[in-house]
């Protein structure tokens, strides 16, 4: 989202319109019964359509000898299955969680990817509500699996790190582990994704606006340098978008693995 004065340049007498939180706030596209539907919501919905549509097209009529689209779909599916799920959970336990983790990875990645798509130009995950919602789903799954696997008492031991052999430090360990697992874990899971995408988008906005602002008189030299930084940051952001989707799902797999692991 680029919100700046198009006639404002370095020697025109106006100040630099620096990007900020206002660039992450959108007016509603429409309102229904008090519910406001805005641009990030639209992009999140489109992300769902893109992910479902792609895999539907790739595997809807799967062939023994795959076409190009099916090959791409299989490569993406296999990347998450073998590189994330199997590494964390093993094949036997991991197979049942592969569809969820594949969906989660590509959904997060596409939501990140909107940042460098013309017209859209905004990463959905830079709005904290979306990472929080996804982290909450993983958190609920982790809690459910922990209690299902270990029972009530066993789950509490798993969550708190209860171990009699710790002696006098046991109460301290229990408090630290409880806070770490029940509060800090879901918080950091969401904020890690949000903070990286928020900061990345803010940097791209900064250099984009600066390129236009400096494009006046001798300032065009600096405008060119700023534009090159915009291109460099955009390329770097492409890498970060994929990495953050990878890390988010990797942590989700590790949480599930922790829920299923035997407590010692």
C-alpha positions in Angstrom: 0.0 0.0 0.0 1.6 3.2 -1.1 0.1 6.3 0.6 2.1 9.4 -0.2 1.8 12.7 -2.1 2.7 12.2 -5.8 3.7 15.8 -6.3 6.0 15.9 -3.2 9.8 15.9 -4.0 12.9 16.8 -2.1 13.2 20.4 -3.5 9.5 21.2 -3.7 9.3 22.4 -0.1 7.4 19.5 1.4 8.7 17.0 4.0 9.3 13.3 3.4 6.2 11.3 4.0 7.7 8.4 5.9 5.8 5.1 6.0 4.3 4.0 9.3 1.5 2.2 10.9 -1.0 4.1 8.7 0.2 2.0 5.8 -1.1 -1.1 7.5 -4.6 0.2 8.1 -7.2 -0.2 5.3 -10.6 1.3 4.8 -13.3 -1.4 4.4 -14.1 -2.5 0.9 -17.7 -3.1 2.1 -19.6 -3.5 5.4 -22.3 -6.1 6.1 -24.2 -5.9 9.4 -21.3 -4.2 11.1 -18.7 -6.6 9.7 -16.0 -4.8 7.7 -14.3 -6.6 4.9 -11.0 -5.0 3.9 -8.1 -5.6 1.6 -6.0 -8.0 3.8 -9.2 -10.1 4.2 -9.7 -10.2 0.5 -6.0 -11.2 -0.1 -6.3 -14.0 2.6 -9.4 -15.2 0.8 -7.7 -15.1 -2.5 -4.7 -17.0 -1.0 -7.2 -19.8 -0.1 -8.5 -19.8 -3.6 -5.0 -19.9 -5.1 -3.8 -22.8 -2.9 -7.0 -24.9 -3.3 -7.2 -24.1 -7.0 -3.6 -25.0 -7.7 -3.7 -28.4 -6.0 -7.1 -29.1 -7.4 -5.7 -28.5 -10.9 -2.5 -30.4 -10.2 -4.1 -33.5 -8.6 -7.7 -33.4 -9.6 -7.0 -35.7 -12.5 -3.6 -37.2 -11.5 -1.8 -39.3 -14.1 0.8 -42.0 -13.8 3.0 -39.9 -16.1 2.5 -36.4 -14.6 2.2 -33.2 -16.6 4.1 -30.1 -15.8 1.5 -28.8 -13.3 1.3 -32.1 -11.5 5.1 -32.3 -11.4 5.2 -28.9 -9.7 2.5 -29.9 -7.3 4.2 -33.1 -6.4 7.5 -31.3 -5.9 5.9 -28.8 -3.5 4.0 -31.5 -1.7 7.1 -33.7 -1.4 9.2 -30.8 -0.2 7.0 -30.3 2.8 6.4 -34.0 3.4 10.0 -35.1 3.4 11.8 -31.9 4.3 9.6 -30.9 7.2 7.0 -33.5 8.4 9.1 -36.7 8.0 12.2 -35.0 9.5 10.3 -34.0 12.6 7.7 -36.8 13.0 9.0 -39.7 11.0 7.1 -41.4 8.2 4.8 -43.5 10.4 3.5 -40.7 12.6 4.0 -38.0 10.0 1.8 -39.2 7.2 -1.5 -38.2 8.9 -0.3 -34.6 9.4 1.1 -34.1 5.9 -2.1 -32.6 4.4 -2.4 -30.1 7.2 1.3 -29.0 7.1 1.3 -28.8 3.3 -1.8 -26.6 3.4 -0.3 -24.4 6.1 3.0 -23.9 4.3 1.5 -22.9 1.0 -1.2 -20.7 2.6 1.4 -18.8 4.7 3.7 -18.5 1.7 1.1 -17.2 -0.7 -0.1 -14.7 2.0 3.5 -13.5 2.3 4.0 -13.4 -1.5 1.3 -10.8 -2.1 3.8 -8.2 -0.9 5.6 -8.2 -4.2 2.6 -8.7 -6.5 1.6 -5.5 -8.3 -1.8 -4.0 -7.2 -1.9 -6.2 -4.2 1.5 -5.0 -2.8 0.8 -6.1 0.7 1.8 -9.2 2.8 -1.3 -10.4 4.7 0.8 -11.8 7.5 2.0 -8.3 8.4 -1.4 -7.9 10.0 -1.0 -9.6 13.4 -4.4 -11.1 13.5 -3.6 -13.6 10.7 -0.4 -15.0 12.2 -2.2 -15.2 15.6 -5.1 -17.1 14.1 -2.8 -19.6 12.4 -0.6 -20.0 15.5 -3.8 -20.5 17.6 -4.8 -23.5 15.3 -1.3 -25.1 15.8 -1.5 -24.4 19.5 -4.9 -26.0 19.9 -3.7 -29.0 17.9 -0.6 -29.3 20.2 -2.7 -29.1 23.4 -5.3 -31.6 22.1 -2.6 -34.1 21.0 -0.7 -33.7 24.3 -3.7 -34.6 26.4 -4.9 -37.3 24.0 -1.5 -39.0 24.0 -0.6 -38.7 27.7 -3.8 -38.3 29.6 -4.5 -35.5 32.0 -1.6 -36.2 34.5 0.9 -37.2 31.8 0.1 -34.1 29.7 0.7 -31.8 32.7 4.0 -33.5 33.3 4.8 -33.1 29.6 3.9 -29.4 29.6 5.6 -28.5 32.9 8.7 -30.7 32.5 8.0 -32.4 35.8 10.8 -34.7 36.9 11.4 -35.7 40.5 15.1 -36.1 39.9 15.4 -32.3 39.5 15.2 -31.9 43.3 14.9 -28.5 44.8 14.8 -26.7 41.4 11.7 -28.6 40.3 9.2 -25.8 41.3 11.2 -23.3 39.3 11.5 -25.6 36.3 7.7 -26.3 36.4 6.9 -22.6 36.4 9.4 -21.8 33.6 8.3 -24.7 31.4 4.6 -23.9 31.9 5.0 -20.3 31.0 7.2 -21.2 28.1 4.9 -23.8 26.6 1.5 -22.4 27.3 2.1 -18.6 26.9 5.5 -17.8 25.3 5.4 -20.6 22.6 2.2 -19.5 20.8 3.2 -15.8 21.2 6.6 -16.2 19.6 5.2 -18.5 16.9 2.8 -15.8 15.8 5.1 -12.8 16.3 8.1 -14.3 14.5 6.1 -14.4 11.3 4.3 -11.1 11.8 7.5 -9.1 12.8 9.5 -10.3 9.8 6.8 -9.6 7.2 5.9 -6.2 8.9 9.5 -5.1 8.9 10.2 -6.3 5.4 7.2 -4.5 3.9 8.1 -1.3 5.8 11.6 -1.3 4.4 10.3 -1.8 0.8 7.9 1.1 1.4 10.6 3.3 2.7 12.9 2.9 -0.3 10.0 3.0 -2.8 8.7 6.3 -1.4 12.2 7.7 -1.1 12.9 6.9 -4.7 10.0 9.1 -5.8 10.7 11.8 -3.2 14.3 12.2 -4.4 13.4 12.2 -8.1 13.9 16.0 -8.6 17.0 17.9 -9.8 20.3 16.5 -8.7 18.4 14.2 -6.3 17.9 11.8 -9.2 21.3 10.3 -8.3 20.1 9.4 -4.9 16.7 8.3 -6.3 18.5 5.8 -8.5 20.4 4.4 -5.5 17.2 4.2 -3.5 15.5 2.4 -6.4 18.3 -0.1 -6.6 17.8 -0.7 -2.9 14.1 -1.2 -3.5 14.9 -3.9 -6.1 17.4 -5.5 -3.7 15.0 -5.5 -0.8 12.3 -7.0 -3.0 14.6 -9.8 -4.1 15.6 -10.4 -0.5 11.9 -10.3 0.6 11.2 -13.1 -1.9 13.7 -15.2 0.0 12.3 -14.2 3.5 8.7 -14.9 2.5 9.6 -18.6 1.7 11.9 -18.9 4.8 9.2 -17.6 7.1 6.6 -20.1 5.7 9.2 -22.8 6.2 10.0 -21.8 9.8 6.4 -21.4 10.7 5.6 -25.0 9.6 8.8 -26.4 10.9 7.9 -25.1 14.4 4.4 -26.5 14.0 5.9 -29.9 13.2 8.2 -29.7 16.2 5.2 -28.8 18.5 3.3 -31.9 17.2 6.4 -34.0 17.7 6.7 -32.8 21.3 3.0 -33.6 21.9 3.5 -37.2 20.7 6.9 -37.8 22.3 7.1 -39.9 25.5 7.7 -37.9 28.6 10.9 -38.8 30.6 
